[in-house]
Amino acid sequence: MSWKISDFTEQVQKAVNDAKLNRKTISTWFNKLENEHIHYIKRIDETGEKIYEELDLEIAIYIKERRNEKAPLKIIFSEIKERFDVRPVPHEEKQTSNHDLFLQVSENLLQQLDLKGMKKEIIQEIKAAYEEVAAAQLAHIVQSYESIIEQLPEQEDYEKERERRFQEMVLKRRVEYQLEKEAILLWTSQPESERYRRVGWFRKEEDMLKRDLFVKEYVTSNFAERLKRELFYEKLQERDVVGEIDVLTPAITQ
């Protein structure tokens, strides 16, 4: 049985029970395996489109399981060479990429040189040198791109990180709000001589600038300690909830 990338992605998602695993991530895994000459994906002869088979599915499942364990791709790929009957990259496939790259970029330049009457021997030397440089540049670009991709978090990790930052922001704002309320209550308990200022001969009004400074200083002085306390309280609640679940589970299953 074989699949194109879209259907193959669905097969992997079902096998690892992860609907968030996307096509881009899977393609990156197998592109890197090919670039490092570890494992080759078969192509449709007429179109050159990649087709994935049972062996590729087993490899994808293994990669995902090891990624869940936070294993680096380099280690995973080394393990794949030992655990699976991988397909070697065909020799002609290795030669084609650099040649095609050269043809795409340099054909017009060579035609111009030929038209100017340069000797064929010189043109061939230029062609060989350019092809070598192009291949080196291509390898460098691929390596840089793969390094960036490898450092990107998995989709699931990204969602968790976004949720964590949101909850952290909510908690900080809640602490600030509580401290502001406390500061205002403390402010109102201060003597009138501290809270009011004289306006003209017969009228007094609350010193709003002084009040705002009082509130800000109170929040700043107490924020770190209160936030630490709130974080500890939340973790304690999570632990208690988990403990209750552990206690209730045997009773439920009986």
C-alpha positions as MATLAB code, in Angstrom:
seq = 'MSWKISDFTEQVQKAVNDAKLNRKTISTWFNKLENEHIHYIKRIDETGEKIYEELDLEIAIYIKERRNEKAPLKIIFSEIKERFDVRPVPHEEKQTSNHDLFLQVSENLLQQLDLKGMKKEIIQEIKAAYEEVAAAQLAHIVQSYESIIEQLPEQEDYEKERERRFQEMVLKRRVEYQLEKEAILLWTSQPESERYRRVGWFRKEEDMLKRDLFVKEYVTSNFAERLKRELFYEKLQERDVVGEIDVLTPAITQ';
ca = [
       0.000    0.000    0.000;
       1.254    3.489   -0.817;
       0.125    7.056   -0.173;
       0.826   10.547   -1.379;
       1.843   13.056    1.284;
      -1.682   14.212    2.227;
      -3.042   10.700    2.742;
       0.225    9.636    4.346;
      -0.074   12.469    6.887;
      -3.550   11.214    7.830;
      -2.195    7.704    8.298;
       0.549    8.956   10.614;
      -1.909   11.113   12.581;
      -4.160    8.113   13.190;
      -1.266    5.827   14.090;
       0.179    8.204   16.703;
      -3.216    9.608   17.763;
      -2.178   13.206   17.097;
      -4.419   15.233   14.782;
      -2.150   18.290   15.179;
       0.815   16.620   13.508;
       0.998   18.397   10.173;
       2.194   17.673    6.670;
       5.030   20.206    6.863;
       6.601   18.498    9.876;
       6.433   15.049    8.296;
       7.863   16.296    4.984;
      10.727   17.937    6.854;
      11.609   14.664    8.576;
      11.833   12.712    5.312;
      13.553   15.520    3.379;
      16.240   15.554    6.030;
      16.556   11.761    5.890;
      17.123   12.000    2.137;
      19.533   14.935    2.360;
      21.654   12.975    4.812;
      21.477    9.932    2.508;
      19.849    7.790    5.193;
      16.498    6.882    3.688;
      14.999    7.462    0.255;
      11.308    8.022   -0.606;
      10.111    6.401   -3.810;
       8.834    8.548   -6.700;
       6.162    8.166   -9.361;
       8.154    7.798  -12.589;
       5.914   10.029  -14.709;
       5.622   12.959  -12.283;
       8.467   12.561   -9.786;
       5.937   12.916   -6.939;
       6.901   11.141   -3.719;
       4.920    8.093   -2.596;
       5.107    6.716    0.928;
       4.809    3.029    1.841;
       4.432    0.883    4.959;
       8.138    1.172    5.784;
       7.880    4.969    5.685;
       4.846    4.821    7.972;
       6.786    2.743   10.519;
       9.669    5.232   10.373;
       7.327    8.230   10.803;
       5.662    6.617   13.816;
       9.073    5.919   15.352;
      10.235    9.514   14.793;
       7.077   10.924   16.401;
       7.358    8.647   19.427;
      11.007    9.605   19.951;
      10.208   13.296   19.433;
       7.587   12.984   22.170;
      10.454   11.819   24.357;
      12.360   15.011   23.385;
      15.055   13.102   21.491;
      17.010   15.230   18.944;
      16.548   14.379   15.266;
      20.242   13.534   14.855;
      19.988   10.794   17.462;
      16.678    9.553   16.020;
      18.129    9.332   12.512;
      21.130    7.410   13.800;
      18.740    4.950   15.452;
      16.703    4.618   12.238;
      19.769    3.403   10.352;
      20.164    0.615   12.908;
      16.501   -0.337   13.404;
      15.024   -0.185    9.895;
      15.791   -1.642    6.492;
      16.188    1.824    4.993;
      16.283    2.533    1.255;
      19.591    4.000    0.057;
      19.451    7.182   -2.017;
      20.068    6.243   -5.686;
      23.410    7.438   -7.023;
      21.836    9.182  -10.004;
      19.536   11.103   -7.647;
      22.542   12.576   -5.860;
      24.059   13.740   -9.144;
      20.879   15.251  -10.572;
      20.226   17.954   -8.006;
      23.484   19.862   -8.512;
      23.291   19.476  -12.279;
      19.744   20.825  -12.408;
      20.702   23.695  -10.155;
      23.569   24.570  -12.456;
      21.383   24.435  -15.562;
      18.746   26.688  -14.038;
      21.156   29.382  -12.881;
      24.061   29.385  -15.327;
      22.781   28.367  -18.783;
      22.230   31.969  -19.915;
      25.652   33.008  -18.653;
      27.393   30.216  -20.567;
      25.531   31.096  -23.757;
      26.698   34.696  -23.442;
      30.303   33.582  -22.946;
      30.051   31.298  -25.961;
      28.696   34.112  -28.096;
      31.661   36.264  -27.119;
      33.982   33.658  -28.654;
      35.584   32.270  -25.555;
      37.317   28.924  -25.983;
      35.319   25.831  -25.087;
      38.062   24.664  -22.715;
      37.747   27.864  -20.682;
      33.952   27.609  -20.676;
      34.184   24.044  -19.411;
      36.519   25.144  -16.616;
      34.114   27.912  -15.641;
      31.227   25.437  -15.757;
      33.016   22.960  -13.487;
      34.046   25.656  -11.003;
      30.573   27.200  -10.949;
      28.929   23.823  -10.494;
      31.184   23.053   -7.531;
      30.440   26.414   -5.880;
      26.717   26.031   -6.557;
      26.715   22.603   -4.932;
      28.494   23.955   -1.864;
      26.072   26.863   -1.605;
      23.113   24.520   -1.964;
      24.407   22.276    0.820;
      24.937   25.303    3.061;
      21.417   26.622    2.417;
      19.839   23.231    3.055;
      21.835   22.794    6.262;
      20.848   26.251    7.531;
      17.190   25.692    6.702;
      17.112   22.293    8.416;
      18.811   23.742   11.483;
      16.091   26.390   11.746;
      13.307   23.843   11.222;
      14.774   21.537   13.867;
      14.770   24.367   16.412;
      11.105   25.197   15.816;
       8.788   23.746   18.434;
       6.313   21.066   17.528;
       2.774   22.334   16.993;
       1.641   20.747   20.252;
       4.475   22.386   22.194;
       3.650   25.742   20.609;
       0.000   25.496   21.703;
       1.028   24.573   25.233;
       3.513   27.446   25.383;
       0.906   29.930   24.126;
      -1.595   28.717   26.737;
       1.048   28.923   29.458;
       1.911   32.526   28.552;
      -1.756   33.506   28.468;
      -2.383   32.008   31.919;
       0.723   33.734   33.222;
      -0.496   37.081   31.885;
      -3.927   36.579   33.484;
      -2.342   35.676   36.819;
      -0.091   38.758   36.793;
      -3.023   41.043   36.050;
      -5.088   39.449   38.807;
      -2.299   39.991   41.323;
      -1.905   43.615   40.229;
      -5.634   44.202   40.596;
      -5.720   42.694   44.108;
      -2.760   44.800   45.195;
      -4.311   47.959   43.750;
      -7.510   47.353   45.744;
      -5.513   46.766   48.920;
      -3.466   49.910   48.300;
      -6.595   52.039   47.861;
      -8.069   50.674   51.108;
      -4.820   51.471   52.906;
      -4.816   54.908   51.369;
      -8.306   55.663   52.666;
      -7.170   54.713   56.169;
      -4.440   57.367   56.109;
      -5.011   60.628   58.011;
      -6.723   63.427   56.090;
      -3.568   65.502   56.369;
      -1.826   62.854   54.238;
      -4.649   62.348   51.732;
      -5.922   65.881   51.119;
      -4.417   69.094   49.907;
      -5.704   72.599   50.367;
      -7.202   74.353   47.332;
      -7.638   78.046   47.993;
      -8.594   79.271   51.483;
     -11.691   77.221   52.245;
     -11.608   74.032   50.181;
      -9.690   70.723   50.307;
      -9.542   67.951   47.761;
      -7.955   64.521   47.595;
      -4.381   64.589   46.366;
      -4.795   62.258   43.358;
      -1.146   62.413   42.333;
      -0.061   61.419   45.818;
      -2.662   58.632   45.872;
      -1.488   57.211   42.531;
       2.118   57.208   43.724;
       1.074   55.477   46.943;
      -0.754   52.762   44.971;
       2.121   52.249   42.526;
       4.700   51.965   45.300;
       2.524   49.457   47.162;
       2.020   47.306   44.055;
       5.711   47.416   43.130;
       6.863   46.539   46.652;
       4.513   43.580   47.043;
       4.131   42.243   43.494;
       6.973   39.691   43.405;
       6.136   38.109   46.746;
       2.393   37.978   46.010;
       2.934   36.492   42.546;
       5.193   33.822   44.026;
       2.520   33.013   46.582;
      -0.200   32.772   43.909;
       1.943   30.488   41.752;
       2.626   28.236   44.730;
      -1.098   28.158   45.555;
      -2.018   27.182   41.974;
       0.540   24.383   41.900;
      -0.741   23.166   45.269;
      -4.283   23.108   43.901;
      -3.155   21.145   40.825;
      -1.421   18.622   43.061;
      -4.519   18.265   45.243;
      -6.742   17.752   42.192;
      -4.417   15.067   40.838;
      -4.353   13.439   44.265;
      -8.162   13.412   44.427;
      -8.337   11.817   40.994;
      -5.837    9.134   42.041;
      -7.905    8.394   45.141;
     -11.245    8.339   43.310;
     -10.094    6.258   40.328;
      -9.993    2.864   42.142;
     -13.463    3.483   43.595;
     -14.853    4.373   40.189;
     -13.362    1.311   38.507;
     -14.581   -1.100   41.162;
];
